[in-house]
Amino acid sequence: QVQLVESGGGSVQAGGSLRLSCAASGITYSTYSSCSMGWFRQAPGQEREGVTVIHPGGGSTYYADSVKGRFTISQDNTKKTLYLQMNSLKPEDTGMYYCATAFGRVGYPPRQAEFPYWGQGTQVTVSS
């Protein structure tokens, strides 16, 4: 069974940075390398939204307009770990951040239904 564990969340002031990590287990290197990986977030009282996705091989990425130029998704397939570098954080970036994985390529913008495996989430709080 695929398991995803996020880490790196915390509280930061506006303008600050955080780096989230998502470690995968229960999946082989070859299968992991053929997956799309994504970060979603959910603010209190709001629906979960897709923040960024990276296709297998890392050749294609998607970013929500709200994070373009500030967030960067990357992955280390040898470690089966996904990252999200978040810079110039804003209070509206506050929420629970989840990583998710899907087999093959997913569409843009990402739909939650395409991702069968999810982590438990890590909280990001940005104060003004």
N, CA, C and O atoms as CSV, one atom per row, in Angstrom:
chain,resi,resn,atom,element,x,y,z
A,1,GLN,N,N,0.842,-1.178,0.000
A,1,GLN,CA,C,0.000,0.000,0.000
A,1,GLN,C,C,0.890,1.245,0.000
A,1,GLN,O,O,1.823,1.369,0.794
A,2,VAL,N,N,0.575,2.149,-0.904
A,2,VAL,CA,C,1.357,3.379,-0.997
A,2,VAL,C,C,1.038,4.272,0.200
A,2,VAL,O,O,-0.127,4.486,0.537
A,3,GLN,N,N,2.077,4.782,0.828
A,3,GLN,CA,C,1.908,5.731,1.922
A,3,GLN,C,C,2.712,6.985,1.629
A,3,GLN,O,O,3.844,6.922,1.149
A,4,LEU,N,N,2.105,8.124,1.927
A,4,LEU,CA,C,2.754,9.413,1.736
A,4,LEU,C,C,2.773,10.145,3.070
A,4,LEU,O,O,1.757,10.224,3.760
A,5,VAL,N,N,3.925,10.673,3.423
A,5,VAL,CA,C,4.055,11.386,4.695
A,5,VAL,C,C,4.667,12.754,4.430
A,5,VAL,O,O,5.799,12.868,3.960
A,6,GLU,N,N,3.886,13.798,4.743
A,6,GLU,CA,C,4.362,15.165,4.557
A,6,GLU,C,C,5.078,15.666,5.806
A,6,GLU,O,O,4.818,15.208,6.919
A,7,SER,N,N,5.974,16.605,5.598
A,7,SER,CA,C,6.657,17.266,6.704
A,7,SER,C,C,7.104,18.639,6.244
A,7,SER,O,O,7.093,18.944,5.052
A,8,GLY,N,N,7.499,19.468,7.208
A,8,GLY,CA,C,8.046,20.773,6.874
A,8,GLY,C,C,7.115,21.945,7.088
A,8,GLY,O,O,7.518,23.099,6.943
A,9,GLY,N,N,5.859,21.654,7.437
A,9,GLY,CA,C,4.939,22.754,7.691
A,9,GLY,C,C,5.311,23.508,8.958
A,9,GLY,O,O,6.179,23.078,9.719
A,10,GLY,N,N,4.652,24.625,9.173
A,10,GLY,CA,C,4.920,25.413,10.360
A,10,GLY,C,C,4.306,26.783,10.252
A,10,GLY,O,O,3.502,27.052,9.359
A,11,SER,N,N,4.691,27.648,11.167
A,11,SER,CA,C,4.203,29.015,11.185
A,11,SER,C,C,5.316,29.951,10.755
A,11,SER,O,O,6.461,29.817,11.186
A,12,VAL,N,N,4.966,30.898,9.903
A,12,VAL,CA,C,5.949,31.825,9.371
A,12,VAL,C,C,5.270,33.165,9.124
A,12,VAL,O,O,4.061,33.227,8.898
A,13,GLN,N,N,6.033,34.207,9.168
A,13,GLN,CA,C,5.492,35.533,8.865
A,13,GLN,C,C,5.431,35.742,7.356
A,13,GLN,O,O,6.167,35.115,6.594
A,14,ALA,N,N,4.563,36.611,6.958
A,14,ALA,CA,C,4.426,36.941,5.543
A,14,ALA,C,C,5.783,37.358,4.982
A,14,ALA,O,O,6.545,38.093,5.611
A,15,GLY,N,N,6.054,36.865,3.783
A,15,GLY,CA,C,7.342,37.121,3.151
A,15,GLY,C,C,8.360,36.029,3.404
A,15,GLY,O,O,9.405,35.987,2.755
A,16,GLY,N,N,8.066,35.151,4.337
A,16,GLY,CA,C,8.984,34.085,4.678
A,16,GLY,C,C,8.895,32.901,3.736
A,16,GLY,O,O,8.160,32.920,2.748
A,17,SER,N,N,9.658,31.873,4.063
A,17,SER,CA,C,9.742,30.677,3.214
A,17,SER,C,C,9.580,29.418,4.048
A,17,SER,O,O,9.898,29.385,5.237
A,18,LEU,N,N,9.086,28.406,3.403
A,18,LEU,CA,C,9.016,27.058,3.970
A,18,LEU,C,C,9.293,26.053,2.862
A,18,LEU,O,O,9.033,26.320,1.689
A,19,ARG,N,N,9.816,24.910,3.239
A,19,ARG,CA,C,10.005,23.815,2.291
A,19,ARG,C,C,9.309,22.585,2.818
A,19,ARG,O,O,9.654,22.055,3.874
A,20,LEU,N,N,8.329,22.145,2.070
A,20,LEU,CA,C,7.595,20.939,2.421
A,20,LEU,C,C,8.230,19.728,1.746
A,20,LEU,O,O,8.775,19.824,0.646
A,21,SER,N,N,8.148,18.599,2.419
A,21,SER,CA,C,8.615,17.336,1.858
A,21,SER,C,C,7.502,16.309,1.942
A,21,SER,O,O,6.631,16.382,2.809
A,22,CYS,N,N,7.541,15.361,1.038
A,22,CYS,CA,C,6.564,14.270,1.029
A,22,CYS,C,C,7.308,12.990,0.683
A,22,CYS,O,O,7.741,12.797,-0.454
A,23,ALA,N,N,7.450,12.128,1.663
A,23,ALA,CA,C,8.165,10.870,1.471
A,23,ALA,C,C,7.189,9.750,1.161
A,23,ALA,O,O,6.188,9.577,1.856
A,24,ALA,N,N,7.484,8.989,0.114
A,24,ALA,CA,C,6.631,7.883,-0.294
A,24,ALA,C,C,7.239,6.558,0.129
A,24,ALA,O,O,8.456,6.377,0.109
A,25,SER,N,N,6.373,5.645,0.508
A,25,SER,CA,C,6.800,4.284,0.815
A,25,SER,C,C,5.760,3.317,0.280
A,25,SER,O,O,4.653,3.714,-0.085
A,26,GLY,N,N,6.132,2.027,0.235
A,26,GLY,CA,C,5.204,1.037,-0.286
A,26,GLY,C,C,5.070,1.084,-1.798
A,26,GLY,O,O,4.084,0.605,-2.358
A,27,ILE,N,N,6.069,1.667,-2.455
A,27,ILE,CA,C,6.051,1.817,-3.902
A,27,ILE,C,C,7.475,1.662,-4.401
A,27,ILE,O,O,8.416,2.154,-3.777
A,28,THR,N,N,7.634,0.978,-5.526
A,28,THR,CA,C,8.973,0.778,-6.054
A,28,THR,C,C,9.477,2.053,-6.736
A,28,THR,O,O,8.710,2.957,-7.070
A,29,TYR,N,N,10.778,2.083,-6.925
A,29,TYR,CA,C,11.392,3.236,-7.586
A,29,TYR,C,C,10.824,3.417,-8.994
A,29,TYR,O,O,10.514,4.536,-9.402
A,30,SER,N,N,10.687,2.315,-9.732
A,30,SER,CA,C,10.220,2.418,-11.118
A,30,SER,C,C,8.778,2.906,-11.175
A,30,SER,O,O,8.427,3.715,-12.035
A,31,THR,N,N,7.947,2.419,-10.268
A,31,THR,CA,C,6.557,2.873,-10.263
A,31,THR,C,C,6.466,4.337,-9.846
A,31,THR,O,O,5.737,5.124,-10.450
A,32,TYR,N,N,7.220,4.689,-8.802
A,32,TYR,CA,C,7.229,6.081,-8.345
A,32,TYR,C,C,7.653,7.010,-9.470
A,32,TYR,O,O,7.096,8.096,-9.633
A,33,SER,N,N,8.636,6.583,-10.240
A,33,SER,CA,C,9.154,7.426,-11.321
A,33,SER,C,C,8.148,7.603,-12.443
A,33,SER,O,O,8.299,8.506,-13.266
A,34,SER,N,N,7.130,6.766,-12.493
A,34,SER,CA,C,6.122,6.864,-13.541
A,34,SER,C,C,4.852,7.566,-13.064
A,34,SER,O,O,3.853,7.619,-13.781
A,35,CYS,N,N,4.905,8.100,-11.852
A,35,CYS,CA,C,3.734,8.762,-11.269
A,35,CYS,C,C,3.782,10.272,-11.443
A,35,CYS,O,O,4.851,10.877,-11.515
A,36,SER,N,N,2.598,10.859,-11.510
A,36,SER,CA,C,2.462,12.298,-11.327
A,36,SER,C,C,2.348,12.559,-9.832
A,36,SER,O,O,1.722,11.788,-9.104
A,37,MET,N,N,2.947,13.633,-9.388
A,37,MET,CA,C,2.903,13.990,-7.971
A,37,MET,C,C,2.360,15.399,-7.844
A,37,MET,O,O,2.691,16.279,-8.639
A,38,GLY,N,N,1.528,15.605,-6.845
A,38,GLY,CA,C,0.929,16.922,-6.698
A,38,GLY,C,C,0.859,17.392,-5.261
A,38,GLY,O,O,0.914,16.602,-4.318
A,39,TRP,N,N,0.737,18.697,-5.124
A,39,TRP,CA,C,0.460,19.325,-3.837
A,39,TRP,C,C,-0.902,20.020,-3.926
A,39,TRP,O,O,-1.180,20.768,-4.864
A,40,PHE,N,N,-1.717,19.756,-2.949
A,40,PHE,CA,C,-3.011,20.395,-2.818
A,40,PHE,C,C,-3.037,21.111,-1.465
A,40,PHE,O,O,-2.247,20.804,-0.572
A,41,ARG,N,N,-3.950,22.058,-1.331
A,41,ARG,CA,C,-4.075,22.720,-0.029
A,41,ARG,C,C,-5.552,23.010,0.257
A,41,ARG,O,O,-6.376,23.134,-0.649
A,42,GLN,N,N,-5.840,23.109,1.533
A,42,GLN,CA,C,-7.209,23.392,1.948
A,42,GLN,C,C,-7.179,24.399,3.080
A,42,GLN,O,O,-6.646,24.134,4.158
A,43,ALA,N,N,-7.757,25.550,2.819
A,43,ALA,CA,C,-7.876,26.572,3.841
A,43,ALA,C,C,-9.149,26.326,4.645
A,43,ALA,O,O,-10.075,25.694,4.138
A,44,PRO,N,N,-9.217,26.802,5.869
A,44,PRO,CA,C,-10.412,26.596,6.689
A,44,PRO,C,C,-11.667,27.097,5.989
A,44,PRO,O,O,-11.717,28.231,5.513
A,45,GLY,N,N,-12.667,26.245,5.932
A,45,GLY,CA,C,-13.934,26.620,5.332
A,45,GLY,C,C,-13.945,26.646,3.821
A,45,GLY,O,O,-14.933,27.052,3.210
A,46,GLN,N,N,-12.844,26.213,3.208
A,46,GLN,CA,C,-12.776,26.237,1.752
A,46,GLN,C,C,-12.527,24.843,1.209
A,46,GLN,O,O,-12.126,23.932,1.933
A,47,GLU,N,N,-12.775,24.701,-0.084
A,47,GLU,CA,C,-12.537,23.416,-0.726
A,47,GLU,C,C,-11.032,23.219,-0.977
A,47,GLU,O,O,-10.268,24.178,-1.094
A,48,ARG,N,N,-10.649,21.975,-1.052
A,48,ARG,CA,C,-9.265,21.657,-1.377
A,48,ARG,C,C,-8.977,22.066,-2.814
A,48,ARG,O,O,-9.796,21.842,-3.705
A,49,GLU,N,N,-7.816,22.663,-3.035
A,49,GLU,CA,C,-7.454,23.115,-4.372
A,49,GLU,C,C,-6.086,22.576,-4.768
A,49,GLU,O,O,-5.219,22.351,-3.924
A,50,GLY,N,N,-5.916,22.377,-6.058
A,50,GLY,CA,C,-4.629,21.937,-6.570
A,50,GLY,C,C,-3.669,23.100,-6.656
A,50,GLY,O,O,-3.979,24.128,-7.259
A,51,VAL,N,N,-2.507,22.943,-6.059
A,51,VAL,CA,C,-1.503,23.996,-6.035
A,51,VAL,C,C,-0.488,23.811,-7.149
A,51,VAL,O,O,-0.193,24.742,-7.899
A,52,THR,N,N,0.043,22.602,-7.249
A,52,THR,CA,C,1.070,22.326,-8.247
A,52,THR,C,C,1.171,20.841,-8.500
A,52,THR,O,O,0.910,20.029,-7.612
A,53,VAL,N,N,1.548,20.489,-9.705
A,53,VAL,CA,C,1.693,19.090,-10.102
A,53,VAL,C,C,2.946,18.949,-10.948
A,53,VAL,O,O,3.296,19.845,-11.715
A,54,ILE,N,N,3.609,17.827,-10.802
A,54,ILE,CA,C,4.745,17.507,-11.651
A,54,ILE,C,C,4.483,16.165,-12.325
A,54,ILE,O,O,4.102,15.193,-11.674
A,55,HIS,N,N,4.692,16.129,-13.640
A,55,HIS,CA,C,4.471,14.904,-14.396
A,55,HIS,C,C,5.650,13.961,-14.239
A,55,HIS,O,O,6.718,14.390,-13.803
A,56,PRO,N,N,5.491,12.700,-14.578
A,56,PRO,CA,C,6.607,11.763,-14.525
A,56,PRO,C,C,7.802,12.276,-15.317
A,56,PRO,O,O,7.646,12.772,-16.433
A,57,GLY,N,N,8.964,12.160,-14.757
A,57,GLY,CA,C,10.168,12.650,-15.411
A,57,GLY,C,C,10.460,14.101,-15.141
A,57,GLY,O,O,11.551,14.583,-15.444
A,58,GLY,N,N,9.502,14.806,-14.578
A,58,GLY,CA,C,9.723,16.199,-14.205
A,58,GLY,C,C,9.742,17.178,-15.359
A,58,GLY,O,O,10.059,18.353,-15.169
A,59,GLY,N,N,9.406,16.711,-16.564
A,59,GLY,CA,C,9.483,17.600,-17.713
A,59,GLY,C,C,8.342,18.574,-17.846
A,59,GLY,O,O,8.421,19.527,-18.621
A,60,SER,N,N,7.290,18.350,-17.105
A,60,SER,CA,C,6.122,19.210,-17.196
A,60,SER,C,C,5.580,19.485,-15.806
A,60,SER,O,O,5.438,18.580,-14.983
A,61,THR,N,N,5.280,20.751,-15.563
A,61,THR,CA,C,4.723,21.122,-14.263
A,61,THR,C,C,3.543,22.057,-14.443
A,61,THR,O,O,3.403,22.733,-15.463
A,62,TYR,N,N,2.707,22.075,-13.431
A,62,TYR,CA,C,1.561,22.980,-13.401
A,62,TYR,C,C,1.609,23.744,-12.087
A,62,TYR,O,O,1.944,23.189,-11.041
A,63,TYR,N,N,1.267,25.029,-12.158
A,63,TYR,CA,C,1.143,25.828,-10.946
A,63,TYR,C,C,-0.161,26.614,-11.014
A,63,TYR,O,O,-0.517,27.161,-12.058
A,64,ALA,N,N,-0.849,26.660,-9.918
A,64,ALA,CA,C,-2.005,27.536,-9.824
A,64,ALA,C,C,-1.530,28.983,-9.963
A,64,ALA,O,O,-0.425,29.322,-9.540
A,65,ASP,N,N,-2.354,29.815,-10.547
A,65,ASP,CA,C,-1.976,31.213,-10.765
A,65,ASP,C,C,-1.564,31.902,-9.471
A,65,ASP,O,O,-0.687,32.765,-9.464
A,66,SER,N,N,-2.206,31.511,-8.385
A,66,SER,CA,C,-1.965,32.174,-7.102
A,66,SER,C,C,-0.569,31.924,-6.537
A,66,SER,O,O,-0.129,32.638,-5.636
A,67,VAL,N,N,0.138,30.906,-7.066
A,67,VAL,CA,C,1.456,30.575,-6.514
A,67,VAL,C,C,2.571,30.679,-7.540
A,67,VAL,O,O,3.740,30.491,-7.205
A,68,LYS,N,N,2.227,30.972,-8.775
A,68,LYS,CA,C,3.252,31.068,-9.825
A,68,LYS,C,C,4.316,32.099,-9.466
A,68,LYS,O,O,4.010,33.207,-9.026
A,69,GLY,N,N,5.555,31.713,-9.661
A,69,GLY,CA,C,6.660,32.605,-9.364
A,69,GLY,C,C,7.098,32.591,-7.912
A,69,GLY,O,O,8.133,33.165,-7.573
A,70,ARG,N,N,6.318,31.939,-7.043
A,70,ARG,CA,C,6.662,31.899,-5.624
A,70,ARG,C,C,6.931,30.466,-5.141
A,70,ARG,O,O,7.773,30.251,-4.269
A,71,PHE,N,N,6.224,29.505,-5.699
A,71,PHE,CA,C,6.358,28.104,-5.285
A,71,PHE,C,C,7.086,27.329,-6.371
A,71,PHE,O,O,6.955,27.622,-7.560
A,72,THR,N,N,7.857,26.335,-5.941
A,72,THR,CA,C,8.549,25.462,-6.871
A,72,THR,C,C,8.413,24.015,-6.419
A,72,THR,O,O,8.738,23.669,-5.283
A,73,ILE,N,N,7.928,23.179,-7.326
A,73,ILE,CA,C,7.801,21.752,-7.045
A,73,ILE,C,C,9.015,21.028,-7.607
A,73,ILE,O,O,9.498,21.358,-8.690
A,74,SER,N,N,9.499,20.052,-6.877
A,74,SER,CA,C,10.620,19.244,-7.350
A,74,SER,C,C,10.531,17.874,-6.701
A,74,SER,O,O,9.744,17.654,-5.780
A,75,GLN,N,N,11.346,16.963,-7.196
A,75,GLN,CA,C,11.323,15.622,-6.623
A,75,GLN,C,C,12.679,14.966,-6.765
A,75,GLN,O,O,13.448,15.283,-7.673
A,76,ASP,N,N,12.961,14.055,-5.866
A,76,ASP,CA,C,14.150,13.218,-5.918
A,76,ASP,C,C,13.659,11.786,-5.996
A,76,ASP,O,O,13.303,11.186,-4.982
A,77,ASN,N,N,13.642,11.245,-7.195
A,77,ASN,CA,C,13.095,9.907,-7.370
A,77,ASN,C,C,13.905,8.854,-6.624
A,77,ASN,O,O,13.350,7.849,-6.178
A,78,THR,N,N,15.221,9.074,-6.482
A,78,THR,CA,C,16.035,8.084,-5.775
A,78,THR,C,C,15.631,7.989,-4.311
A,78,THR,O,O,15.770,6.939,-3.685
A,79,LYS,N,N,15.132,9.091,-3.775
A,79,LYS,CA,C,14.662,9.101,-2.386
A,79,LYS,C,C,13.145,8.951,-2.311
A,79,LYS,O,O,12.578,8.892,-1.220
A,80,LYS,N,N,12.498,8.891,-3.448
A,80,LYS,CA,C,11.043,8.829,-3.510
A,80,LYS,C,C,10.431,9.935,-2.654
A,80,LYS,O,O,9.537,9.702,-1.841
A,81,THR,N,N,10.937,11.129,-2.864
A,81,THR,CA,C,10.518,12.284,-2.069
A,81,THR,C,C,10.168,13.456,-2.971
A,81,THR,O,O,10.891,13.785,-3.912
A,82,LEU,N,N,9.053,14.065,-2.661
A,82,LEU,CA,C,8.555,15.238,-3.364
A,82,LEU,C,C,8.778,16.459,-2.484
A,82,LEU,O,O,8.688,16.372,-1.260
A,83,TYR,N,N,9.069,17.596,-3.107
A,83,TYR,CA,C,9.309,18.815,-2.357
A,83,TYR,C,C,8.430,19.951,-2.866
A,83,TYR,O,O,7.994,19.957,-4.017
A,84,LEU,N,N,8.186,20.897,-1.991
A,84,LEU,CA,C,7.523,22.138,-2.385
A,84,LEU,C,C,8.243,23.279,-1.687
A,84,LEU,O,O,8.127,23.455,-0.474
A,85,GLN,N,N,8.987,24.048,-2.467
A,85,GLN,CA,C,9.643,25.232,-1.933
A,85,GLN,C,C,8.676,26.399,-2.054
A,85,GLN,O,O,8.217,26.728,-3.148
A,86,MET,N,N,8.373,27.012,-0.937
A,86,MET,CA,C,7.406,28.104,-0.907
A,86,MET,C,C,8.112,29.370,-0.429
A,86,MET,O,O,8.580,29.448,0.707
A,87,ASN,N,N,8.177,30.337,-1.305
A,87,ASN,CA,C,8.811,31.623,-0.990
A,87,ASN,C,C,7.781,32.741,-1.024
A,87,ASN,O,O,6.679,32.578,-1.548
A,88,SER,N,N,8.155,33.863,-0.462
A,88,SER,CA,C,7.266,35.041,-0.441
A,88,SER,C,C,5.866,34.668,0.012
A,88,SER,O,O,4.877,35.037,-0.622
A,89,LEU,N,N,5.792,33.949,1.093
A,89,LEU,CA,C,4.505,33.447,1.573
A,89,LEU,C,C,3.575,34.586,1.975
A,89,LEU,O,O,4.003,35.623,2.482
A,90,LYS,N,N,2.302,34.357,1.733
A,90,LYS,CA,C,1.256,35.330,2.035
A,90,LYS,C,C,0.266,34.708,3.015
A,90,LYS,O,O,0.163,33.484,3.093
A,91,PRO,N,N,-0.456,35.528,3.756
A,91,PRO,CA,C,-1.461,34.964,4.674
A,91,PRO,C,C,-2.468,34.063,3.967
A,91,PRO,O,O,-2.956,33.096,4.552
A,92,GLU,N,N,-2.779,34.375,2.721
A,92,GLU,CA,C,-3.733,33.539,1.986
A,92,GLU,C,C,-3.171,32.179,1.597
A,92,GLU,O,O,-3.906,31.337,1.082
A,93,ASP,N,N,-1.900,31.950,1.829
A,93,ASP,CA,C,-1.317,30.618,1.611
A,93,ASP,C,C,-1.564,29.687,2.804
A,93,ASP,O,O,-1.225,28.505,2.753
A,94,THR,N,N,-2.138,30.211,3.845
A,94,THR,CA,C,-2.413,29.413,5.038
A,94,THR,C,C,-3.370,28.286,4.723
A,94,THR,O,O,-4.369,28.478,4.029
A,95,GLY,N,N,-3.058,27.107,5.237
A,95,GLY,CA,C,-3.938,25.962,5.047
A,95,GLY,C,C,-3.209,24.667,5.316
A,95,GLY,O,O,-2.023,24.655,5.646
A,96,MET,N,N,-3.938,23.580,5.170
A,96,MET,CA,C,-3.352,22.251,5.277
A,96,MET,C,C,-2.882,21.845,3.891
A,96,MET,O,O,-3.643,21.896,2.925
A,97,TYR,N,N,-1.642,21.448,3.805
A,97,TYR,CA,C,-1.052,21.069,2.529
A,97,TYR,C,C,-0.927,19.543,2.451
A,97,TYR,O,O,-0.401,18.897,3.358
A,98,TYR,N,N,-1.420,18.996,1.360
A,98,TYR,CA,C,-1.416,17.556,1.150
A,98,TYR,C,C,-0.620,17.224,-0.105
A,98,TYR,O,O,-0.703,17.934,-1.107
A,99,CYS,N,N,0.146,16.147,-0.046
A,99,CYS,CA,C,0.722,15.624,-1.275
A,99,CYS,C,C,-0.117,14.437,-1.729
A,99,CYS,O,O,-0.786,13.784,-0.928
A,100,ALA,N,N,-0.068,14.178,-3.007
A,100,ALA,CA,C,-0.854,13.108,-3.591
A,100,ALA,C,C,-0.120,12.549,-4.793
A,100,ALA,O,O,0.690,13.233,-5.420
A,101,THR,N,N,-0.414,11.298,-5.105
A,101,THR,CA,C,0.234,10.669,-6.237
A,101,THR,C,C,-0.775,9.960,-7.112
A,101,THR,O,O,-1.766,9.409,-6.633
A,102,ALA,N,N,-0.502,9.986,-8.408
A,102,ALA,CA,C,-1.365,9.335,-9.387
A,102,ALA,C,C,-0.485,8.598,-10.383
A,102,ALA,O,O,0.618,9.045,-10.698
A,103,PHE,N,N,-0.965,7.492,-10.866
A,103,PHE,CA,C,-0.215,6.740,-11.862
A,103,PHE,C,C,-0.334,7.432,-13.206
A,103,PHE,O,O,-1.424,7.815,-13.632
A,104,GLY,N,N,0.811,7.586,-13.871
A,104,GLY,CA,C,0.808,8.198,-15.182
A,104,GLY,C,C,0.653,9.712,-15.121
A,104,GLY,O,O,0.882,10.351,-14.095
A,105,ARG,N,N,0.253,10.254,-16.266
A,105,ARG,CA,C,0.106,11.700,-16.385
A,105,ARG,C,C,-1.324,12.114,-16.062
A,105,ARG,O,O,-2.282,11.466,-16.484
A,106,VAL,N,N,-1.453,13.194,-15.313
A,106,VAL,CA,C,-2.768,13.731,-14.998
A,106,VAL,C,C,-2.985,15.010,-15.799
A,106,VAL,O,O,-2.058,15.582,-16.372
A,107,GLY,N,N,-4.225,15.428,-15.814
A,107,GLY,CA,C,-4.539,16.643,-16.548
A,107,GLY,C,C,-4.259,17.892,-15.738
A,107,GLY,O,O,-4.023,17.836,-14.532
A,108,TYR,N,N,-4.291,19.008,-16.423
A,108,TYR,CA,C,-4.130,20.316,-15.784
A,108,TYR,C,C,-5.425,21.107,-16.009
A,108,TYR,O,O,-5.968,21.056,-17.112
A,109,PRO,N,N,-5.941,21.836,-15.012
A,109,PRO,CA,C,-5.511,21.773,-13.612
A,109,PRO,C,C,-5.812,20.404,-13.005
A,109,PRO,O,O,-6.694,19.697,-13.491
A,110,PRO,N,N,-5.100,20.026,-11.961
A,110,PRO,CA,C,-5.260,18.693,-11.392
A,110,PRO,C,C,-6.626,18.511,-10.732
A,110,PRO,O,O,-7.140,19.419,-10.079
A,111,ARG,N,N,-7.196,17.339,-10.910
A,111,ARG,CA,C,-8.451,16.978,-10.266
A,111,ARG,C,C,-8.169,15.962,-9.170
A,111,ARG,O,O,-7.439,14.992,-9.374
A,112,GLN,N,N,-8.752,16.199,-8.016
A,112,GLN,CA,C,-8.489,15.312,-6.879
A,112,GLN,C,C,-8.838,13.871,-7.197
A,112,GLN,O,O,-8.187,12.948,-6.707
A,113,ALA,N,N,-9.858,13.676,-8.011
A,113,ALA,CA,C,-10.318,12.322,-8.312
A,113,ALA,C,C,-9.270,11.506,-9.053
A,113,ALA,O,O,-9.351,10.278,-9.067
A,114,GLU,N,N,-8.300,12.148,-9.662
A,114,GLU,CA,C,-7.267,11.429,-10.408
A,114,GLU,C,C,-6.161,10.909,-9.498
A,114,GLU,O,O,-5.298,10.151,-9.939
A,115,PHE,N,N,-6.182,11.313,-8.228
A,115,PHE,CA,C,-5.108,10.945,-7.299
A,115,PHE,C,C,-5.643,9.949,-6.268
A,115,PHE,O,O,-6.401,10.338,-5.380
A,116,PRO,N,N,-5.272,8.697,-6.367
A,116,PRO,CA,C,-5.792,7.705,-5.416
A,116,PRO,C,C,-5.085,7.678,-4.069
A,116,PRO,O,O,-5.624,7.152,-3.095
A,117,TYR,N,N,-3.873,8.246,-4.005
A,117,TYR,CA,C,-3.106,8.163,-2.763
A,117,TYR,C,C,-2.801,9.565,-2.233
A,117,TYR,O,O,-2.373,10.457,-2.965
A,118,TRP,N,N,-3.041,9.720,-0.930
A,118,TRP,CA,C,-2.902,11.018,-0.292
A,118,TRP,C,C,-2.162,10.895,1.033
A,118,TRP,O,O,-2.256,9.881,1.724
A,119,GLY,N,N,-1.426,11.946,1.370
A,119,GLY,CA,C,-0.845,12.021,2.696
A,119,GLY,C,C,-1.845,12.594,3.682
A,119,GLY,O,O,-2.968,12.945,3.321
A,120,GLN,N,N,-1.419,12.683,4.931
A,120,GLN,CA,C,-2.285,13.183,5.993
A,120,GLN,C,C,-2.282,14.698,6.083
A,120,GLN,O,O,-3.160,15.283,6.719
A,121,GLY,N,N,-1.324,15.329,5.466
A,121,GLY,CA,C,-1.276,16.781,5.448
A,121,GLY,C,C,-0.315,17.368,6.458
A,121,GLY,O,O,-0.006,16.762,7.484
A,122,THR,N,N,0.149,18.568,6.137
A,122,THR,CA,C,0.996,19.328,7.050
A,122,THR,C,C,0.496,20.774,7.041
A,122,THR,O,O,0.220,21.339,5.984
A,123,GLN,N,N,0.386,21.355,8.222
A,123,GLN,CA,C,-0.214,22.675,8.358
A,123,GLN,C,C,0.798,23.774,8.068
A,123,GLN,O,O,1.930,23.749,8.550
A,124,VAL,N,N,0.357,24.739,7.266
A,124,VAL,CA,C,1.145,25.937,6.994
A,124,VAL,C,C,0.330,27.142,7.453
A,124,VAL,O,O,-0.815,27.319,7.038
A,125,THR,N,N,0.916,27.952,8.294
A,125,THR,CA,C,0.244,29.151,8.794
A,125,THR,C,C,1.134,30.359,8.533
A,125,THR,O,O,2.281,30.414,8.975
A,126,VAL,N,N,0.585,31.315,7.811
A,126,VAL,CA,C,1.332,32.521,7.477
A,126,VAL,C,C,0.642,33.716,8.142
A,126,VAL,O,O,-0.532,33.986,7.885
A,127,SER,N,N,1.357,34.403,8.967
A,127,SER,CA,C,0.789,35.547,9.681
A,127,SER,C,C,1.240,36.844,9.029
A,127,SER,O,O,2.322,36.937,8.450
A,128,SER,N,N,0.372,37.838,9.145
A,128,SER,CA,C,0.677,39.126,8.510
A,128,SER,C,C,1.462,40.032,9.444
A,128,SER,O,O,1.803,41.156,9.073
